[in-house]
Structures are given as C-alpha cells and as structure tokens.
Amino acid sequence: MRGGSVPTLAVGQIRRRPAAFAGLAAALFLAVAAVTLFGSLVAAQVTAPAPVARAAVAGPGLLVIAGAFGEIAVLVALFVVVNALGFTLRQQHRDLALLRTVAATPRQIRRLVRLQVTATVLAAAVPGGAAGHFAARAFLTALQRRGMAAPGLRIPGTPVPVLIALAVALLVGLAATALTVRRITRPAPAAALTDSAVGQRWTGVVRLLIGGAVLVGGGLLLRLAGTRPAGELDKAGQAALLGALVLLVAVALLGPVVARLPMAVLGAPVRALLPRVGWLADANLRGYAVRLSSAVVPVALLVGLSATMLIMTGTAERAALATGATTSVTKASDVWLRQAELGLLAGFAAVSTVNTLVALTADRRREFALLRLVGATRRQLLRMLLVEAVLTTAVGVLLGAAVAAAATGAFSRAVTGSLLPVVPGAACGWVVAGAAVLTVPGIVGTGLWAIGGRAVEEVGGERG
C-alpha cells in the first residue's frame, strides 16, 4: 500500500462508518466543550483587572470553583472519549486486519488510525469550543447572580482555552490510539483477521494488570476520604468523588471480567423464565464479554457518579442537621453547584450510553440476519433484544451501585463515623429509571432498524 493512499483510506473509513465516528465526534465535542468551559473561567479570573479580581465574593472564589468543579467533569469527559475511541477502533478491526493481509505495514495502519482520530478531533473542535465558550458565559452569569463571582468579571475572547482543549483532546486521542491499535498491528495479518472474525472473548494480561493497579488506586483514594477529620469534609467529598471515578475506570478496564459475575447471577432466572428468548439473550451477552463490557460501562458510569453525588449530599445534610454545623457541602450556593455538576456529569454519561448502545446494536446486522436465516422471526429477535436491554441495564446498575456504595461508605465514615450513608431512595430511583430509559429504547429502537432488510443480502454483504 502506497503511503499517499493512507489519507484517502482514512477519509473513506469515516464515510463508510459514520455511526461509529459520529459517536466519537460527540464524545470529543463534550471533551473540548468541558475543557474550554473551565479554561475560560480561569482566563476570566486571571485576565481581570486587579480591583475586580480581588473583590470579595461568597464562596471559595472562581479559580477554586473552576478547579474543583472542572477536575471531575474534564476527567469524565476524557473517560467518555477513550471509551468511544476504543469502540470505534474495534468496529474497524476487520477492515484494518484485511489491509494488513494486502501488504499494509503496521506503521501504515497506525498512521491511518491517527489520521482518522485527528480528523475527528478537528471536526469537533470548532463547535465544541464555541459551546464551551457560551457555556462559560452562562455559568459565570449564574455564579455572579449568586454572589459567588465578582460582578465585573467577563469571559475574554482569547482562543487560548479552545487551543488547550484541542491539544488535550488530540493528546488523549492519539495516546489511546497507540494503545488500542496494538491489537491489530502486533499479531500476524492472518491472526489479526481471525481475531476480527471470532471477536475478542477475553481481556489481555496487560489490561488486567493495569485494571488491578487502578482498582488499588481507587481504594487508596477512598481510604483517604474515609480518614479525613471532621473539619475537612469538603476534601473528603472530593476524594470520594474522585475515588468513584477511578473505580469506574477500573470497571472499564476489567469490564469483561467483572461483568461476568452479575451476568451469571441474573442470567439463570432469565433462562428459567424465558427458555428460548432468555437463553439466547443470556448466551449473547455472556459469549461476547467485550461487547457486554462496552454496553454496561456507560450505564455504570451514569449510575455510579449520579448516585455517589446524591448520596454524599444527603449524608452531609443529615449530619449537618444532627450537629447544627454548616459546611460548604450543605450551603445553599454549594448545593446548587453540586446539582449543576451532577447535571453535567449525567449529561456526559448519557451521551456515552446512547452512543455506545446504538453503535453496538447497529453493528450486529449480520448476526441478526444469520439468526433470521435459521428460523428466527423479527418478533423473536425484538423480544431477545428487549431481554438483553433489561439485563444490560441491570448489570450496569449493579456495577454502578457497587462503586457508589464504596465511595459513599468512605465519605459517610468521615462525616458520621459510620459506613452506612443516607440514601435518598426517590432520587436514586430516578437515576435507575433514567438509565433504563436510555438503555432499553436505545437498544430496541436500533434493533428495529438493524433487523430490517433482506437476510440473505445482509449475510452476503459487508459487515457493519
């Protein structure tokens, strides 16, 4: 393959798989917008005249808010990008493996993927930067209305925050590409093509080791949160929330392993209650561990972060009522901040959930066509997808709830001395309902489209 044809192939792959790259573009849009948002807030404070910058305000100040608020939001946005990028590359595994069989070198494959990622980042940069800039203006206005930012502060028109956001997105995208593309370039061409045909069924040793190390890191953060003294509840809350995010990263890395246990527990009664459709749905989810992991991780992210913030707020408020003390965790202005942060994080997780589930289901058209050729009806396939959607939601909720329980237990220990936090049942119920609303219609709705068409043509045509 000539070097000059690599850019043409990169553009061709994006046009050929728009759904996969649309999901990655949406994730990159959120990441660029998030970095631009909080970078613009920092720029507003740094570039302000001295009298305005030193004006007394209620709360910790704009720099502290932008740092503490943006830390988790930006990490979540980048987590969503890495998850979307990994899935986009897995969808191209077969095509890239085929290129290797016709003499494409590993270097050319790496260059091809880097060009795809760079093009997608550049496409998302302008709208993401604009959205982040306008969001920063709206957020600053809301802070000023509550007396938490100086009235004279203005978001500057400098392009520096957007350029930093673009550089961060490129850096994360290219670093994740270098790690993910190794699965295609390391094996021999024939072995890579075989892997793409049968699908990945297990997790590499390196990924297991990294996942284990991240899991230990999350545990250490929660230990730090649980041992904070009573006067440092704000630090305990930040450590607990960051620990929850680190544990969710570990879940993503160890997903094919950790998702098997709840799937085994939930799959048994489903097989018994629905002998045909339930058996097939359970076999599909358990037989493709990587696909199951890709589906449940966004759901776990949504449930884990949302439930953690809700339970932490409820625990802190209960402790404040019992002791009569007021901390920044329970002040009305900071409660508003946490609600805004919860909405932002939930939005990131929701976009990730919809992107991943729609792309995963759409990528199974050939599989559905084969099932139709061996006698399955469209109605049976939809029932199977409904069962899969319910099981996927349940596994994601259980994993997210486990992370939330660990994080809020550590926070509760710092606040009350007990590992049992205050759980707002109604609010957490809405979180679970929201996860179900995103997951079930996303899978079943995409399935309605994916099982359409003629089965023979789908099987004989190209996959994807």
VEXGUDO-229736 format. One record per residue (C-alpha): residue number from 1; z, y, x; residue in one letter. Coordinates in Angstrom, 1 decimal, always signed. Last residue first. Example, Ala and Ser with C-alpha at 12.3 -4.5 7.8 and 13.67 -1.06 7.14 Angstrom:
# residues 2
> n_pz_py_px_res
> 2_+7.1_-1.1_+13.7_S
> 1_+7.8_-4.5_+12.3_A
END
This chain:
# residues 464
> n_pz_py_px_res
> 464_+9.7_-3.2_-21.3_G
> 463_+8.0_-6.4_-20.4_R
> 462_+4.2_-6.4_-20.2_E
> 461_+2.1_-8.2_-22.7_G
> 460_+1.9_-11.9_-23.6_G
> 459_+5.3_-12.1_-25.2_V
> 458_+4.9_-8.8_-27.1_E
> 457_+1.4_-9.7_-28.2_E
> 456_+2.5_-13.1_-29.5_V
> 455_+5.5_-11.5_-31.4_A
> 454_+3.4_-9.0_-33.3_R
> 453_+5.1_-5.6_-33.8_G
> 452_+8.7_-4.8_-34.8_G
> 451_+11.7_-6.4_-33.2_I
> 450_+12.3_-3.5_-30.9_A
> 449_+12.1_-0.8_-33.6_W
> 448_+14.8_-2.4_-35.8_L
> 447_+16.7_-3.2_-32.7_G
> 446_+16.9_+0.5_-31.8_T
> 445_+18.7_+1.1_-35.1_G
> 444_+21.0_-2.0_-34.6_V
> 443_+22.1_-1.0_-31.1_I
> 442_+22.6_+2.7_-31.7_G
> 441_+24.0_+2.2_-35.2_P
> 440_+26.7_-0.1_-33.8_V
> 439_+27.6_+1.8_-30.7_T
> 438_+27.9_+5.5_-31.6_L
> 437_+29.7_+4.9_-34.9_V
> 436_+31.9_+2.2_-33.3_A
> 435_+33.0_+4.5_-30.5_A
> 434_+33.7_+7.3_-33.1_G
> 433_+35.8_+4.8_-35.1_A
> 432_+37.8_+3.9_-32.0_V
> 431_+38.4_+7.6_-31.3_V
> 430_+39.3_+8.3_-34.9_W
> 429_+41.9_+5.5_-34.7_G
> 428_+43.3_+7.2_-31.6_C
> 427_+43.8_+10.4_-33.7_A
> 426_+45.5_+8.5_-36.6_A
> 425_+47.8_+6.4_-34.3_G
> 424_+49.1_+9.3_-32.2_P
> 423_+50.7_+7.0_-29.6_V
> 422_+54.0_+8.3_-28.0_V
> 421_+54.4_+6.6_-24.6_P
> 420_+56.3_+3.4_-23.8_L
> 419_+56.9_+3.2_-20.0_L
> 418_+60.2_+5.0_-20.5_S
> 417_+61.8_+7.7_-18.2_G
> 416_+60.7_+10.4_-20.7_T
> 415_+58.2_+12.5_-18.9_V
> 414_+57.6_+10.7_-15.6_A
> 413_+57.7_+7.3_-17.3_R
> 412_+55.4_+8.6_-20.1_S
> 411_+52.8_+9.6_-17.5_F
> 410_+52.8_+6.1_-16.0_A
> 409_+52.6_+4.5_-19.4_G
> 408_+49.8_+7.0_-20.3_T
> 407_+47.7_+5.8_-17.4_A
> 406_+48.2_+2.0_-17.9_A
> 405_+47.8_+2.2_-21.7_A
> 404_+44.7_+4.3_-21.4_A
> 403_+43.1_+1.8_-19.0_V
> 402_+43.9_-1.1_-21.3_A
> 401_+42.6_+0.9_-24.3_A
> 400_+39.3_+1.5_-22.5_G
> 399_+38.9_-2.2_-21.8_L
> 398_+39.9_-3.2_-25.3_L
> 397_+37.6_-0.5_-26.8_V
> 396_+34.6_-1.7_-24.7_G
> 395_+35.2_-5.3_-25.7_V
> 394_+35.4_-4.4_-29.4_A
> 393_+32.4_-2.2_-29.3_T
> 392_+30.3_-4.9_-27.6_T
> 391_+31.5_-7.5_-30.1_L
> 390_+30.5_-5.3_-33.0_V
> 389_+27.1_-4.5_-31.5_A
> 388_+26.5_-8.2_-30.7_E
> 387_+27.3_-9.1_-34.3_V
> 386_+24.9_-6.5_-35.6_L
> 385_+22.3_-7.6_-33.1_L
> 384_+22.6_-11.2_-34.4_M
> 383_+22.3_-9.9_-38.0_R
> 382_+19.2_-8.0_-37.0_L
> 381_+17.7_-11.0_-35.4_L
> 380_+18.4_-13.1_-38.5_Q
> 379_+16.7_-10.6_-40.7_R
> 378_+13.7_-10.4_-38.4_R
> 377_+13.3_-14.2_-38.7_T
> 376_+14.0_-16.7_-35.9_A
> 375_+11.5_-19.6_-35.7_G
> 374_+10.7_-20.3_-32.0_V
> 373_+8.1_-17.4_-31.9_L
> 372_+10.7_-15.0_-33.3_R
> 371_+13.1_-15.8_-30.5_L
> 370_+10.3_-15.2_-28.0_L
> 369_+9.5_-11.8_-29.6_A
> 368_+13.2_-10.8_-29.4_F
> 367_+13.3_-11.5_-25.7_E
> 366_+10.0_-9.6_-25.1_R
> 365_+11.5_-6.6_-26.9_R
> 364_+14.7_-6.6_-25.0_R
> 363_+14.3_-3.3_-23.1_D
> 362_+14.7_-1.4_-26.3_A
> 361_+18.2_-2.8_-26.7_T
> 360_+19.3_-1.8_-23.2_L
> 359_+17.7_+1.7_-23.5_A
> 358_+19.4_+2.4_-26.8_V
> 357_+22.8_+1.2_-25.5_L
> 356_+22.7_+3.1_-22.3_T
> 355_+21.6_+6.4_-23.6_N
> 354_+23.9_+6.3_-26.6_V
> 353_+27.0_+5.4_-24.6_T
> 352_+26.2_+7.9_-21.8_S
> 351_+25.7_+10.7_-24.3_V
> 350_+29.0_+9.8_-26.0_A
> 349_+30.8_+9.7_-22.7_A
> 348_+29.6_+13.2_-21.7_F
> 347_+30.5_+14.5_-25.2_G
> 346_+33.9_+12.9_-25.1_A
> 345_+34.6_+14.6_-21.8_L
> 344_+33.6_+18.0_-23.1_L
> 343_+35.6_+17.6_-26.3_G
> 342_+38.7_+16.4_-24.4_L
> 341_+38.4_+19.4_-22.1_E
> 340_+38.3_+21.7_-25.0_A
> 339_+41.3_+20.0_-26.6_Q
> 338_+43.1_+20.2_-23.2_R
> 337_+42.4_+23.9_-23.0_L
> 336_+43.6_+24.4_-26.6_W
> 335_+46.9_+22.6_-25.7_V
> 334_+47.0_+24.9_-22.7_D
> 333_+47.0_+28.0_-24.9_S
> 332_+49.5_+26.5_-27.4_A
> 331_+52.0_+25.7_-24.7_K
> 330_+52.9_+22.0_-24.6_T
> 329_+51.5_+20.8_-21.2_V
> 328_+52.2_+24.2_-19.7_S
> 327_+55.8_+23.4_-20.1_T
> 326_+58.3_+24.2_-22.9_T
> 325_+61.8_+22.8_-22.9_A
> 324_+63.8_+22.1_-26.2_G
> 323_+64.7_+18.7_-24.9_T
> 322_+63.6_+16.5_-27.8_A
> 321_+60.8_+18.7_-29.0_L
> 320_+59.5_+19.0_-25.5_A
> 319_+59.5_+15.2_-25.1_A
> 318_+57.6_+14.8_-28.3_R
> 317_+55.0_+17.3_-27.2_E
> 316_+54.6_+15.7_-23.8_A
> 315_+54.1_+12.2_-25.4_T
> 314_+51.6_+13.6_-27.9_G
> 313_+49.6_+15.3_-25.2_T
> 312_+49.6_+12.2_-23.0_M
> 311_+48.5_+10.1_-25.9_I
> 310_+45.6_+12.3_-26.8_L
> 309_+44.4_+12.7_-23.2_M
> 308_+44.6_+9.0_-22.5_T
> 307_+42.9_+8.1_-25.8_A
> 306_+39.9_+10.3_-25.0_S
> 305_+39.6_+9.1_-21.4_L
> 304_+39.8_+5.4_-22.2_G
> 303_+37.9_+5.3_-25.4_V
> 302_+34.8_+7.2_-24.1_L
> 301_+34.8_+5.5_-20.7_L
> 300_+35.3_+2.1_-22.3_A
> 299_+32.3_+2.7_-24.6_V
> 298_+30.3_+3.7_-21.5_P
> 297_+31.4_+0.6_-19.7_V
> 296_+30.7_-1.8_-22.6_V
> 295_+26.9_-1.8_-22.5_A
> 294_+26.3_-1.9_-18.8_S
> 293_+28.9_-4.7_-18.4_S
> 292_+27.2_-6.8_-21.1_L
> 291_+23.8_-6.4_-19.3_R
> 290_+25.4_-7.4_-16.0_V
> 289_+27.1_-10.4_-17.6_A
> 288_+23.9_-11.8_-19.2_Y
> 287_+25.0_-15.2_-20.5_G
> 286_+28.2_-13.9_-22.1_R
> 285_+26.5_-11.4_-24.3_L
> 284_+23.5_-13.5_-25.3_N
> 283_+25.6_-16.6_-25.8_A
> 282_+28.0_-14.7_-28.1_D
> 281_+25.1_-13.3_-30.1_A
> 280_+23.5_-16.8_-30.4_L
> 279_+26.8_-18.4_-31.5_W
> 278_+27.5_-15.7_-34.0_G
> 277_+24.1_-16.0_-35.5_V
> 276_+24.3_-19.7_-36.0_R
> 275_+28.0_-20.7_-36.5_P
> 274_+29.2_-17.4_-37.9_L
> 273_+32.9_-17.8_-38.5_L
> 272_+33.5_-20.4_-35.7_A
> 271_+31.3_-18.7_-33.2_R
> 270_+32.9_-15.4_-34.0_V
> 269_+36.3_-16.9_-33.6_P
> 268_+35.4_-18.1_-30.0_A
> 267_+33.6_-14.9_-28.9_G
> 266_+36.6_-12.6_-29.1_L
> 265_+38.6_-14.4_-26.4_V
> 264_+35.7_-15.2_-24.2_A
> 263_+34.4_-11.6_-24.5_M
> 262_+37.9_-10.3_-23.6_P
> 261_+37.8_-12.4_-20.4_L
> 260_+34.2_-11.9_-19.5_R
> 259_+34.3_-8.1_-19.4_A
> 258_+36.4_-8.1_-16.3_V
> 257_+33.9_-10.0_-14.2_V
> 256_+30.6_-8.3_-15.1_P
> 255_+32.4_-5.0_-15.2_G
> 254_+33.9_-5.1_-11.7_L
> 253_+32.2_-1.9_-10.6_L
> 252_+32.3_-0.2_-14.0_A
> 251_+35.9_-1.3_-14.5_V
> 250_+36.8_+0.1_-11.1_A
> 249_+35.2_+3.4_-12.1_V
> 248_+37.3_+3.3_-15.3_L
> 247_+40.4_+2.8_-13.1_L
> 246_+39.4_+5.9_-11.1_V
> 245_+39.1_+7.9_-14.3_L
> 244_+42.5_+6.8_-15.6_A
> 243_+44.0_+7.7_-12.2_G
> 242_+42.5_+11.2_-12.5_L
> 241_+44.2_+11.5_-15.9_L
> 240_+47.5_+10.2_-14.6_A
> 239_+47.4_+12.4_-11.5_A
> 238_+46.6_+15.5_-13.6_Q
> 237_+49.4_+14.7_-16.1_G
> 236_+51.9_+14.1_-13.4_A
> 235_+51.0_+17.3_-11.7_K
> 234_+51.6_+19.1_-15.0_D
> 233_+54.9_+17.2_-15.4_L
> 232_+56.2_+18.5_-12.1_E
> 231_+59.8_+19.7_-13.1_G
> 230_+60.8_+16.2_-14.4_A
> 229_+60.1_+14.6_-11.0_P
> 228_+56.8_+12.8_-10.4_R
> 227_+57.2_+9.0_-9.9_T
> 226_+54.9_+7.9_-12.7_G
> 225_+52.0_+10.1_-11.6_A
> 224_+52.2_+8.8_-8.0_L
> 223_+52.3_+5.2_-9.3_R
> 222_+49.3_+6.0_-11.5_L
> 221_+47.4_+7.4_-8.4_L
> 220_+48.4_+4.2_-6.5_L
> 219_+47.0_+2.0_-9.3_G
> 218_+43.8_+3.9_-9.3_G
> 217_+43.4_+3.4_-5.6_G
> 216_+44.1_-0.4_-6.0_V
> 215_+41.3_-0.6_-8.6_L
> 214_+39.0_+1.4_-6.2_V
> 213_+39.7_-1.2_-3.5_A
> 212_+39.0_-4.1_-5.9_G
> 211_+35.8_-2.5_-7.0_G
> 210_+34.7_-2.0_-3.5_I
> 209_+35.4_-5.7_-2.7_L
> 208_+33.6_-6.9_-5.8_L
> 207_+30.6_-4.7_-5.1_R
> 206_+30.4_-6.1_-1.6_V
> 205_+30.7_-9.7_-2.9_V
> 204_+27.8_-9.1_-5.3_G
> 203_+28.3_-9.4_-9.0_T
> 202_+26.9_-12.2_-11.0_W
> 201_+24.2_-13.0_-13.5_R
> 200_+21.3_-10.8_-12.5_Q
> 199_+18.2_-11.4_-14.5_G
> 198_+16.0_-14.5_-14.5_V
> 197_+12.7_-12.8_-13.9_A
> 196_+14.0_-9.9_-11.8_S
> 195_+15.8_-12.4_-9.5_D
> 194_+12.6_-14.4_-9.1_T
> 193_+10.7_-11.3_-8.1_L
> 192_+13.3_-10.4_-5.5_A
> 191_+13.2_-14.0_-4.1_A
> 190_+9.3_-13.8_-3.8_A
> 189_+9.5_-10.5_-2.0_P
> 188_+12.1_-11.7_+0.5_A
> 187_+15.6_-10.2_-0.3_P
> 186_+16.8_-6.9_+1.1_R
> 185_+14.4_-4.4_-0.6_T
> 184_+15.2_-5.2_-4.2_I
> 183_+19.0_-5.4_-4.2_R
> 182_+19.1_-2.7_-1.5_R
> 181_+17.7_-0.3_-4.2_V
> 180_+21.2_+0.2_-5.6_T
> 179_+23.0_+1.5_-2.6_L
> 178_+20.3_+4.0_-1.4_A
> 177_+19.7_+5.1_-5.0_T
> 176_+23.4_+5.9_-5.5_A
> 175_+23.3_+8.2_-2.4_A
> 174_+20.0_+9.7_-3.5_L
> 173_+21.4_+10.5_-7.0_G
> 172_+24.7_+11.8_-5.7_V
> 171_+23.1_+14.1_-3.2_L
> 170_+20.5_+15.3_-5.6_L
> 169_+23.0_+16.1_-8.3_A
> 168_+25.3_+17.9_-5.8_V
> 167_+22.4_+19.9_-4.4_A
> 166_+21.2_+20.9_-7.9_L
> 165_+24.8_+21.9_-8.9_A
> 164_+25.1_+24.0_-5.7_I
> 163_+21.8_+25.7_-6.5_L
> 162_+22.9_+26.4_-10.0_V
> 161_+26.2_+27.9_-8.8_P
> 160_+24.3_+30.0_-6.2_V
> 159_+21.8_+31.5_-8.7_P
> 158_+23.7_+34.8_-8.9_T
> 157_+23.7_+36.4_-12.3_G
> 156_+27.5_+37.0_-12.3_P
> 155_+29.7_+35.8_-15.2_I
> 154_+31.9_+38.8_-16.1_R
> 153_+35.6_+39.5_-15.6_L
> 152_+36.8_+42.8_-17.0_G
> 151_+39.1_+41.3_-19.7_P
> 150_+41.1_+39.3_-17.2_A
> 149_+41.4_+35.6_-18.1_A
> 148_+44.0_+33.7_-20.0_M
> 147_+44.6_+36.4_-22.6_G
> 146_+43.5_+34.1_-25.5_R
> 145_+40.3_+36.1_-26.2_R
> 144_+39.7_+36.3_-22.5_Q
> 143_+39.7_+32.5_-22.3_L
> 142_+37.2_+32.2_-25.2_A
> 141_+35.0_+34.8_-23.5_T
> 140_+35.1_+32.8_-20.3_L
> 139_+34.1_+29.7_-22.1_F
> 138_+31.1_+31.4_-23.8_A
> 137_+29.9_+32.9_-20.5_R
> 136_+30.4_+29.6_-18.7_A
> 135_+28.5_+27.7_-21.5_A
> 134_+25.6_+30.2_-21.1_F
> 133_+25.4_+29.5_-17.3_H
> 132_+25.8_+25.7_-17.7_G
> 131_+23.0_+25.6_-20.3_A
> 130_+20.7_+27.5_-18.0_A
> 129_+21.6_+25.3_-15.0_G
> 128_+20.9_+22.2_-17.1_G
> 127_+17.6_+23.5_-18.4_P
> 126_+16.5_+24.4_-14.9_V
> 125_+17.9_+21.4_-13.0_A
> 124_+16.8_+18.6_-15.4_A
> 123_+13.2_+18.4_-14.2_A
> 122_+14.3_+18.8_-10.6_L
> 121_+16.7_+15.9_-10.9_V
> 120_+14.1_+13.7_-12.5_T
> 119_+11.5_+14.5_-9.7_A
> 118_+14.2_+13.8_-7.0_T
> 117_+15.1_+10.5_-8.6_V
> 116_+11.5_+9.3_-8.9_Q
> 115_+10.7_+10.5_-5.3_L
> 114_+13.8_+8.6_-4.0_R
> 113_+12.6_+5.5_-5.9_V
> 112_+9.1_+5.6_-4.2_L
> 111_+10.6_+6.3_-0.8_R
> 110_+12.9_+3.3_-1.0_R
> 109_+9.9_+1.1_-2.1_I
> 108_+7.8_+2.5_+0.8_Q
> 107_+10.6_+1.7_+3.3_R
> 106_+11.0_-1.8_+1.9_P
> 105_+7.2_-2.3_+2.6_T
> 104_+4.6_-2.7_-0.2_A
> 103_+2.5_-5.8_+0.7_A
> 102_+1.4_-7.0_-2.8_V
> 101_+4.5_-9.1_-3.3_T
> 100_+6.6_-6.0_-2.6_R
> 99_+4.9_-4.2_-5.5_L
> 98_+5.8_-7.0_-7.8_L
> 97_+9.5_-6.6_-6.8_A
> 96_+9.3_-2.9_-7.7_L
> 95_+7.8_-3.8_-11.1_D
> 94_+10.4_-6.5_-11.8_R
> 93_+13.4_-4.3_-10.8_H
> 92_+12.3_-1.3_-12.7_Q
> 91_+14.8_-1.7_-15.5_Q
> 90_+17.5_-2.3_-12.9_R
> 89_+16.6_+1.1_-11.4_L
> 88_+17.1_+2.9_-14.7_T
> 87_+20.4_+1.1_-15.2_F
> 86_+21.8_+2.1_-11.9_G
> 85_+20.7_+5.7_-12.5_L
> 84_+22.4_+5.9_-15.8_A
> 83_+25.7_+4.6_-14.4_N
> 82_+25.5_+6.9_-11.4_V
> 81_+24.8_+9.9_-13.6_V
> 80_+27.6_+9.1_-16.0_V
> 79_+30.0_+8.9_-13.1_F
> 78_+28.7_+12.3_-11.9_L
> 77_+29.5_+13.8_-15.3_A
> 76_+33.0_+12.2_-15.3_V
> 75_+33.7_+13.6_-11.8_L
> 74_+32.5_+17.0_-13.0_V
> 73_+34.8_+17.0_-16.0_A
> 72_+37.8_+15.7_-14.1_I
> 71_+37.7_+18.4_-11.4_E
> 70_+36.4_+21.1_-13.7_G
> 69_+39.6_+21.6_-15.7_F
> 68_+41.8_+21.6_-12.7_A
> 67_+39.5_+23.8_-10.6_G
> 66_+38.2_+26.1_-13.3_A
> 65_+41.7_+26.5_-14.7_I
> 64_+43.2_+27.2_-11.3_V
> 63_+40.5_+29.7_-10.5_L
> 62_+40.8_+31.4_-13.8_L
> 61_+44.5_+32.0_-13.8_G
> 60_+47.6_+29.9_-14.3_P
> 59_+48.5_+31.0_-17.8_G
> 58_+48.7_+34.4_-19.3_A
> 57_+46.9_+37.1_-17.3_V
> 56_+47.9_+39.8_-14.8_A
> 55_+45.0_+41.7_-13.3_A
> 54_+44.4_+40.9_-9.6_R
> 53_+40.7_+40.0_-10.0_A
> 52_+40.1_+43.1_-12.1_V
> 51_+41.7_+45.5_-9.6_P
> 50_+40.0_+43.8_-6.7_A
> 49_+36.5_+44.0_-8.1_P
> 48_+35.2_+40.6_-9.4_A
> 47_+33.0_+38.5_-7.1_T
> 46_+35.5_+35.7_-6.5_V
> 45_+36.6_+35.5_-10.2_Q
> 44_+33.2_+35.4_-11.7_A
> 43_+32.0_+33.0_-8.9_A
> 42_+34.7_+30.5_-9.8_V
> 41_+33.7_+30.6_-13.5_L
> 40_+30.1_+30.2_-12.5_S
> 39_+31.0_+27.1_-10.4_G
> 38_+32.7_+25.7_-13.4_F
> 37_+29.7_+25.9_-15.7_L
> 36_+27.1_+25.2_-13.0_T
> 35_+28.9_+21.9_-12.0_V
> 34_+29.0_+20.9_-15.7_A
> 33_+25.4_+21.9_-16.5_A
> 32_+24.1_+20.1_-13.5_V
> 31_+26.0_+16.9_-14.5_A
> 30_+25.0_+17.2_-18.1_L
> 29_+21.3_+17.6_-17.3_F
> 28_+21.6_+14.7_-14.8_L
> 27_+22.9_+12.4_-17.6_A
> 26_+20.1_+13.6_-19.9_A
> 25_+17.5_+13.0_-17.2_A
> 24_+18.8_+9.5_-16.5_L
> 23_+18.5_+8.7_-20.2_G
> 22_+15.0_+10.2_-20.4_A
> 21_+14.1_+8.1_-17.3_F
> 20_+14.8_+4.8_-19.1_A
> 19_+13.1_+5.9_-22.3_A
> 18_+10.0_+7.3_-20.4_P
> 17_+9.2_+4.0_-18.8_R
> 16_+5.4_+4.2_-18.1_R
> 15_+5.4_+7.9_-17.6_R
> 14_+8.2_+7.7_-15.0_I
> 13_+6.5_+4.7_-13.4_Q
> 12_+3.2_+6.6_-13.1_G
> 11_+4.9_+9.6_-11.4_V
> 10_+6.4_+7.3_-8.8_A
> 9_+3.1_+5.4_-8.3_L
> 8_+1.2_+8.6_-7.7_T
> 7_+3.9_+9.8_-5.2_P
> 6_+3.6_+6.4_-3.4_V
> 5_-0.2_+6.4_-3.2_S
> 4_-0.4_+8.5_-0.1_G
> 3_+1.6_+6.0_+1.9_G
> 2_-1.1_+3.4_+1.5_R
> 1_+0.0_+0.0_+0.0_M
END
